[in-house]
Amino acid sequence: MFQLAVLYQYHTKDKTEAENWYRKSIEQYEQQAGKGNILAMYTLGIKYKIGNGVKQNSTKAKEWYQKACEAGFEVACQSYEALK
């Protein structure tokens, strides 16, 4: 599902569909591994930060960065801190 999200993100004009697949990837990973797909979480943070396929929203960007950070993704921690 994550790879499908990436395909929508970079190879189609439908950027909103990419967000749907990133979310599905997170949910699928949560069911299988007990935590979400941290790369998908981080990518959603980026999307919201720059407004790529979604309305730009720094609050939502921080929320996704924080989730990825709490899951152990150090780059997301740095991105979260940069938005404070």
VOBA-1610 file (N, C-alpha, C; in pm, whole numbers, padded with zeros to 5 digits, always signed):
BEGIN
Met+00081-00119+00000Met+00000+00000+00000Met+00086+00126+00000Phe+00198+00119+00071Phe+00288+00235+00072Phe+00341+00262-00068Gln+00378+00156-00139Gln+00431+00174-00274Gln+00325+00230-00368Leu+00200+00189-00348Leu+00091+00243-00428Leu+00075+00393-00399Ala+00088+00431-00273Ala+00081+00573-00237Ala+00190+00652-00307Val+00310+00597-00309Val+00422+00664-00375Val+00394+00678-00525Leu+00338+00576-00585Leu+00304+00585-00728Leu+00205+00697-00753Tyr+00100+00705-00670Tyr+00004+00814-00686Tyr+00071+00949-00663Gln+00159+00955-00565Gln+00224+01082-00530Gln+00311+01136-00644Tyr+00385+01048-00707Tyr+00485+01095-00802Tyr+00457+01065-00949His+00355+00982-00975His+00334+00943-01114His+00193+00967-01165Thr+00110+01035-01086Thr-00023+01073-01133Thr-00050+01216-01091Lys-00159+01268-01140Lys-00198+01402-01101Lys-00288+01400-00978Asp-00330+01282-00935Asp-00422+01269-00823Asp-00347+01257-00691Lys-00301+01369-00638Lys-00222+01370-00514Lys-00308+01338-00392Thr-00439+01366-00399Thr-00524+01335-00284Thr-00539+01185-00266Glu-00535+01111-00373Glu-00544+00965-00363Glu-00419+00909-00295Ala-00308+00975-00313Ala-00184+00933-00246Ala-00204+00938-00095Glu-00266+01045-00044Glu-00291+01056+00100Glu-00373+00938+00150Asn-00475+00900+00075Asn-00559+00786+00114Asn-00476+00658+00127Trp-00386+00636+00034Trp-00305+00514+00038Trp-00198+00519+00146Tyr-00146+00638+00175Tyr-00053+00649+00289Tyr-00126+00610+00418Arg-00246+00660+00436Arg-00325+00628+00556Arg-00355+00478+00564Lys-00391+00420+00451Lys-00419+00275+00449Lys-00293+00196+00484Ser-00179+00243+00437Ser-00052+00178+00468Ser-00025+00182+00619Ile-00052+00295+00680Ile-00033+00309+00824Ile-00125+00212+00898Glu-00251+00209+00858Glu-00348+00120+00923Glu-00311-00027+00906Gln-00269-00064+00786Gln-00231-00203+00761Gln-00112-00242+00848Tyr-00014-00156+00856Tyr+00105-00186+00935Tyr+00071-00194+01084Glu-00022-00109+01129Glu-00065-00114+01269Glu-00126-00250+01301Gln-00205-00301+01209Gln-00270-00431+01231Gln-00168-00543+01232Gln-00067-00534+01149Gln+00031-00642+01136Gln+00142-00635+01240Ala+00188-00515+01271Ala+00307-00502+01355Ala+00279-00431+01488Gly+00158-00384+01507Gly+00125-00316+01631Gly+00161-00169+01634Lys+00222-00119+01526Lys+00248+00024+01514Lys+00239+00061+01367Gly+00221+00188+01340Gly+00202+00233+01203Gly+00330+00237+01122Asn+00314+00249+00993Asn+00425+00263+00900Asn+00486+00401+00918Ile+00604+00407+00980Ile+00661+00537+01016Ile+00699+00621+00894Leu+00736+00557+00786Leu+00770+00633+00666Leu+00644+00697+00607Ala+00533+00626+00611Ala+00406+00683+00563Ala+00364+00800+00653Met+00381+00784+00784Met+00348+00893+00877Met+00432+01017+00846Tyr+00560+00994+00830Tyr+00651+01105+00802Tyr+00616+01172+00668Thr+00584+01092+00569Thr+00550+01146+00438Thr+00423+01229+00445Leu+00325+01185+00524Leu+00205+01267+00542Leu+00240+01399+00610Gly+00333+01395+00703Gly+00379+01519+00764Gly+00435+01616+00661Ile+00515+01563+00572Ile+00572+01646+00465Ile+00461+01702+00376Lys+00367+01616+00337Lys+00257+01660+00251Lys+00182+01777+00313Tyr+00152+01765+00443Tyr+00080+01873+00510Tyr+00167+01998+00529Lys+00294+01978+00548Lys+00383+02094+00566Lys+00389+02180+00440Ile+00400+02113+00325Ile+00415+02190+00200Ile+00286+02204+00121Gly+00180+02132+00163Gly+00054+02141+00091Gly+00053+02065-00040Asn+00112+01949-00042Asn+00121+01868-00163Asn+00005+01768-00168Gly-00100+01802-00242Gly-00216+01715-00256Gly-00315+01727-00142Val-00280+01806-00041Val-00367+01835+00072Val-00354+01984+00101Lys-00449+02038+00175Lys-00437+02178+00214Lys-00323+02191+00314Gln-00237+02288+00292Gln-00123+02309+00382Gln-00174+02332+00523Asn-00115+02258+00618Asn-00164+02265+00756Asn-00049+02226+00849Ser+00012+02324+00913Ser+00128+02295+00997Ser+00089+02215+01122Thr-00034+02230+01169Thr-00080+02153+01285Thr-00085+02004+01251Lys-00142+01972+01137Lys-00147+01831+01095Lys-00008+01778+01064Ala+00076+01863+01007Ala+00214+01820+00979Ala+00283+01782+01109Lys+00267+01866+01212Lys+00329+01836+01341Lys+00273+01706+01400Glu+00142+01685+01385Glu+00082+01562+01438Glu+00144+01438+01374Trp+00161+01441+01242Trp+00218+01324+01173Trp+00366+01308+01204Tyr+00438+01419+01212Tyr+00579+01411+01250Tyr+00592+01352+01391Gln+00505+01396+01481Gln+00511+01347+01619Gln+00483+01197+01625Lys+00385+01150+01549Lys+00353+01006+01548Lys+00473+00925+01498Ala+00536+00973+01391Ala+00652+00903+01337Ala+00769+00909+01435Cys+00784+01022+01501Cys+00890+01038+01601Cys+00869+00940+01716Glu+00746+00935+01767Glu+00715+00845+01878Glu+00735+00698+01840Ala+00724+00669+01710Ala+00746+00532+01662Ala+00895+00503+01642Gly+00980+00607+01660Gly+01124+00584+01654Gly+01196+00639+01532Phe+01131+00723+01453Phe+01195+00777+01333Phe+01259+00912+01366Glu+01389+00915+01383Glu+01462+01032+01431Glu+01445+01153+01339Val+01443+01133+01210Val+01427+01245+01117Val+01293+01315+01142Ala+01191+01238+01174Ala+01060+01295+01205Ala+01068+01378+01332Cys+01147+01334+01429Cys+01166+01411+01553Cys+01226+01547+01520Gln+01323+01548+01432Gln+01389+01673+01394Gln+01292+01764+01320Ser+01211+01706+01233Ser+01112+01785+01159Ser+01007+01842+01254Tyr+00968+01762+01351Tyr+00871+01808+01451Tyr+00928+01926+01529Glu+01050+01914+01574Glu+01113+02022+01651Glu+01129+02148+01566Ala+01152+02133+01439Ala+01169+02250+01352Ala+01038+02327+01335Leu+00926+02262+01355Leu+00796+02329+01341Leu+00746+02393+01470Lys+00813+02371+01580Lys+00768+02428+01708Lys+00781+02578+01708
//
